[in-house]
Amino acid sequence: MYKRDPRASVTWIVVCVMIPFVGPFTYYLLGVNRVQRTARAYRKDRGLVGYERSERSTQEEKDCGPVPHHPLSAVGAAISGHLPLPGNAVTSLYNGDEVYAHMLEAIATARESVRLSTYIFETKETGRRFVDALAAARERGVEVRVLIDGVGQHYGWPSARRLLRRRGVDVRLFLPFRLLPPALHFNLRNHRKILVVDGVVAFTGGINIGHRHVAQADGSYLVTDVHFEMRGPIVSELDNAFCEDWLFAGGKKLQPAAMDSTACGPATCRLILDDPGENLDRLAMVINGVVGAASRRVDIMTPYFLPSRELIAALQAARSRGVQVRVVLPAKNNLPYMHWATRNLLWELLMWDIEVCYQQPPFCHSKLLVVDDEYALVGSANLDPRSLRLNFELGVEVFDEELVSRLSAHFAEVCSTAYSVTLAEVDGRPLWQRLRDSLVWLFSPYL
């Protein structure tokens, strides 16, 4: 009776009825939602209740100058309790070659501090370049701290943690698996990607540290993605988020960079943090709100698309108002079961004349939401229950017509080689595919 998603309730009822004894025991182990309670307990144990960001006076926000009026900004203000910060410069960077070049240059020129948080830190050629750059910064006397997710660390061998610690770099793991005392947190993963250098420049988006993001020998990519370089007052907010996660992971309390009110560019930005604790559902509410406030168009690009009933209704309502709605998904997903579950719900969009485009390989890992001509939401979150309810994620709202214009051009370029999914195609799936897709979709709250 505590399940919010009826699919989860029905699934567990069937399991418990059809498999006596084993079913209820399995539900006790896996079905009881301990995520939010566990997250809050960890925050309390580490003194994170009401930590820095919520204590910060709005005076720093006001010192950044008057906030340009944006009709869509009221949604984030109501949910986050923070004003958007004007005077930022936001640059979109595409794929690992461009992204890593900018990140490594920033690390190489660091004078005071480097703070890096990533979900995956592979240790092939690209990862070794980061290990060398971070170690070199530390040898110059720069304060270097690296936070790696406790599950994501296993994507690389030898582990980045081991390589960095050998070089004297301060590294923490975010909730790693542990047998004694037992700590097997399959959820509560830190999916945020943050790099802050000297409190002056920050990078965030969807790209982890891994060789699959760079061009292969033939010039092709295994994965495409978008990342963002940011300067201005928003850097302090991202640095503050890193400091909170660092403390959560058992590190000492750090001093976040002071907010610099010097204008660096035309973008007005606001950070939205989302996690299973006190920030639960914030990104979902922001996304639903801005889609509901759209007047001209909504463009979505995501690798994993299992929207909530509320988001589906918001997209349908937007289309009924005459808003152009487009959803861009990878034609071939790296997780086939995600593709199957998504196929089961596409008819709910196509019936309302919402355009669904399949982007041909390589696999697109980008996470973008563009609304009208002035709003973009960028960051680490996918549009699925795992990102929006179980992980630690972040999104940055950007009000900037120039950036939105560039992202819109990116959407247009992607869609020029994509193909549109039709209702006839979805309805014409063989019976065995429809049964498979429906069955997998039932488990979407846990995928």
N, C-alpha and C positions, 0 to 999 in steps of 0.2 A: 504493500500500500504506500510505500515511499517512493515508488518509481514515477518519474515525471513522464517518461516516454512509454506510451502504451505498447509499443513493439517489445520493449524490454520486459514489461509485465507479462504479456502473453507468452513470450518465449520461455520465461522462467516457470510459469504455471504449467506449460506443456512438459517441460523437463521434469518438474517435481512430480507430476501425475503419472507420466509414462515410465519414469525410472524411480520407483520407490527406494527410499533410504539413500541411494547414491545421489539422486536428484536434489533432495533437500540439503544434503551435505555439500554438494557442489555449489549450490546457491549460497550457503553460508560462507564458503571459501572465496567465491568469485563474484557472487551477485550482490552482496551487501555493499552499499556505497560507503566506503571508509575514506575516500579521497579527500573530501572537504574537511572532515574532522581531523585527518592526519596532517593536512597542510596547515591548519590553524594551530595544531599542537606544536608542530615544528617552529612556526613563527613565534609562538609564546615562549618556547624553551630558549630561543635565541634572542629574546628581547626585541622582536620585530613588530610587536603590536603597536601601531601608530608610529612607525619608523619615519625617517627623515622627510619623505616626500609629503606625507600628510601633515607634518609639523611645520612645513615651510610656510612662512607668511606670504600672503598674496602681494605684499609690497614689492618683492622681487619681480613678480609678474607685471605689476603696474609700472615699475621702473623701465620696462622694455618699451614703453610708449603706448600710444593709443592703438587699440586693436581694430583693424579694418572690419567693417560689417560684412559678414557672410551669412546668408540665411541658413546654411547648413551647420553653422558653428554652434547653434543653440543645443543641438543634440548632444554633442560631446561635452559641452559645459555642464548640462544637467546630469550626465552620467558620471563624469570624472570629478566634477567640482573645481576644475581648473580652467583658467582663461587660456586661449591660444596665444602663442608668443610670436610677435611680429619680428621681422628683421633677420630672417634666416636665408641661407643659400643652400638649395637642395639640388644635387646633380645626380641624374640617373646613370648607372654604369651597367654594362651588359656583359655577362659571361665572365668566367674566371680570369681570362687573360687581362682584361681591362680592370676588373675589380681588384685582383690580387696585386697588380702593378701599383695601384693607388694606395692600397693598404700597406704594402711593404715599404713604399716610399715614406709614408707617414711614420712607420715604426723606425725606419733608418734615420729620420731627422728628429726623433723624439728627444726632448731635453729633460723632462721632468717625470712623466708617467706614461705607461702603456697599460691599458686595461682591456683584456680580450675575453669575451664569453662566446662559446660556440657549442652547438649540439654535437657535431661530428668534427674530429680533428684527425684526419688520416695522416699517415707518416710515410707516404711515398714521396716522390720528388717534390711536389708542391708543398706538402707538409714539412719536409726537411728544410725548405727555404724559410718557412715561418719559424721553425725551431731555431735556425741560425740567426735570423733577424732579431727574434726576441732575446736570445742569449747575448747577442752583440749589444743590444740596448742595455741589458742588465750590466754588462761589463763596462759600459760607459758611465755607470752610476745612475741610470734611469730606474725608477721604481716600476717593476714589471710584475703584473699579476694576471694569471690565466685561469679561467673557470671553464671546465669541460663537463658536460653531462655524464652522469655515472653509467648510463647505457650507451650513449653515443661514443664514449671512449673506446668501446670494443670494435669499432669499425676499422681501427688501425692497429697494426702490430709491426714492431714493438709499439707499445702505447706512447702517445705524445707526453703523457704525464711522466713516464720514466725518462724519456729523452730530455725533457725540459728540466726536470729536477737534477739530472746529472750535470746540467749546465748552470745550476744555481738559481733557476727561475722559480718563483713562488707559484705553485699550482694547487688548485682545489678541485675535487670532484663533487658534482651536485647529486646528492642522494645515491651513492653507488650501492650495488647489491652487497649484502653482508650476511654471513651465516650466524655469527655470534657477536653481539646479540642479533637475532634475526631482523633483517630489513630487506624485504624483497618487493621493492616499489616498482611494479611494472608501469604504473602511472606516475603522476607527479614528475614528469620529465621537463627539464629546462630546454625549451626549443628556441629560446631567444638567441639572436646573433647580434653582438655589440662589440665594436672596437672604438675606444675613446683614447685619443693621444693628446697629452698635455692639456686636457680640458678645452681644446680649441677645435678639433676636428673629430667627427664621429662617423662611423659606418654602420648601417643596419640594413636588413632586408632578408632575403631567403637563402643566401649562399653560405654553406658550410666551408670548411677547409678540406679540400680533397682534389685529387688529380683529375677526377672525372669531369670537373668543371672547366678544364682548359682544353684548348684545341689539340686533337690527336695528330699523329704524324701526317695524315692526309688532309689536315685542315678542318676536319669535321669535329662535331661535339657529341659527347654522350649525353650531356645534360645542358640545357640552356636555362638562364635565370637572370634576374634583375636585382641589383643591389643599389644602395644610395649613400652618397657622401653628403654630410651635413655640417654646416658651420653656422654659428650664431647661438642664441639663447637655448635652443633645443638640445645642444650638446650637453649642457649641465643636467638636463632631465634624463638623458640616456646614461650619463655617468652616475647619476643618483640611482638609477635602476640597477646598474652593475653593482654598486656598493651594497644595495639591499640583498641582491642575490649572493654576493660574496659572504655576507654575514650569515645568511640562511645556510650556506654550505659549510659553515664552521670557521670561516676566516675572521680576522679581527675587524673591528669597526673602522671603516675608512672615512676620510673626509672627502665628500664630493666636491667637484670643481665649483667655484663660485659662478653664479650666473652672470655672463657678460652681456650687458644690454646694448653693446655696440652693434649697429645694424650691419649685417653682412650681405643681405640680399632681399628680394621682394617677397619671400615665402613666409606665411604665417603658419606655425606648426603647433601641434599639441600631442603629447605622448599619452597613449592609452595602454595601461598595463592590465593583463588578464591572467588569472591563475585560479586554482581550485579553492582558494581561501577567500579573503575579504574582497578580492577583485573578480569574483566569479561572474561570468556572463557579461562583463563590460564590453568586450569587443562585439559579442553577438548583438547586444542592445544598440551599440553605435551603428553597426552595419544595417540592422533592421530599420533604425531611425533615419539614416541618410537615404536609404532606398525609398522609404516612405515619403521623404521630402523631395525627391528628385522631380524635376519638371521637364527635362529634355531627354536625357539618356543615362543609362547605367551600363557600364562595361565591367565584367568580372573575368579575371584570369586566375586559375588555381589548379594545382595538380590533383587535389583530392576534393571532391564535391559531393558531400552528403548533407545538404542543407536541412535545417530544422523546419518544422511545419510553419513557424512564424516567418522565416525568411522566404519560403516558397510563397506564402500568402502575400508578403510584401512585394515580391517580384511580380506576381500576378496582378496585384492592385496597381502597381506602377504601369504595367503594360496596358491595363484597362483605361488609364488616364491618358494614353497616347504617348507615354515615354518609350523610347527605343531601348530595349533590354537585350544584351548580348552576353552569353556565357561561353568562354573559350576554355576547352579542356584538352588534355593530351589524347591523341587517337590511340596510342599504345601506352598504357600505364605500367610503371615499374612494379606495381602491386596489382596483379590481375583481379583479385577479389574486390578491390575498390572500384575498378571499372565495371564489374558485374553489378555491384550494388547501386552504382550511379545510374546504369542503364535502366534499372527498375523504376526510377522516378522521373526520368526525362519526359515522359508523356505529360506530366503535370505542368511542365513548362511549354512544351510544344503545342499543347491544346490551346494555350493562350497567346500563341504567335510570338513566343519568346525565341530568339535565335540562339541555337546551340551549335558551336563550331568545334570540330575536332582538328587540332593542330597535329600535323604529321611529325614523325620523329625528326630530330632527337627529342627525348623526353623533356617537356617544359615544366620546370619547377617553380615558375614565377608565381608570386602572390600579389595581385593588384586589384584594386577597386577604384574605378573612376566614375564620378557622378557629375553630370552637366559639364560645364567648361572650366570649373575652378576648383574642384575638390578631388583629392586622391587619398586613399588609405593604403599605406605601404607597411611592410613589416614581415613578421615571421609566421603568421597564422595561416593555416589552410581553412577551408570552409567545411569542416567536418567535426563531429563531436569530440574527437580526441584533442584537437587543437583548442576548441572553444570551451571545453569543460574539464579536461584532464591535465593539460600541459600548462607550463608557464610560458606565456606568449607576450608579444608586444605589437602594437600598431602605432604608426605616426600619421596623424591627420595632417595633410598639407593643402593649404589654400594658396594656390599659385597658378595663374592662367598659363604661364610659360611652361612650367613643368607638365601640367595637364595636357597641353598641346603636344609636347614631346611624347608623352605616354599614349596619347590618342593616335599619334602617327605610328607608334610601335604596334598598337592593336591593329591598325589598318594594314600594316605590313604582314603581320602574322596571319590575319584573316584572308589576305589575298592568296595565300597558298593552302589555306585550310578548306575543309568541306563542311557544309551545313547538314546537320542531322535532320531527318524528316520524321514526321509522325508515322508515315507508312513504313519506314525502315524499322522503327522501334516496335511497332505493332506486328511487323512481319517476322520477328525472331522465331526460330523453331521452338516448339513446345519445351524441349529439354533445356534450352537457354533461358526461357522465361521462368521455368521452375527453379533453375540454378540461381538466376539473378534475384528472384523473390526470396529464396531461402537465405542467401547471403545478406540481402538487405535487412532481414529481420535482426541480424546481429550488428547492424550499423552503429548502435550506440557504443559498441566495444571495439570497432575496427581501428 
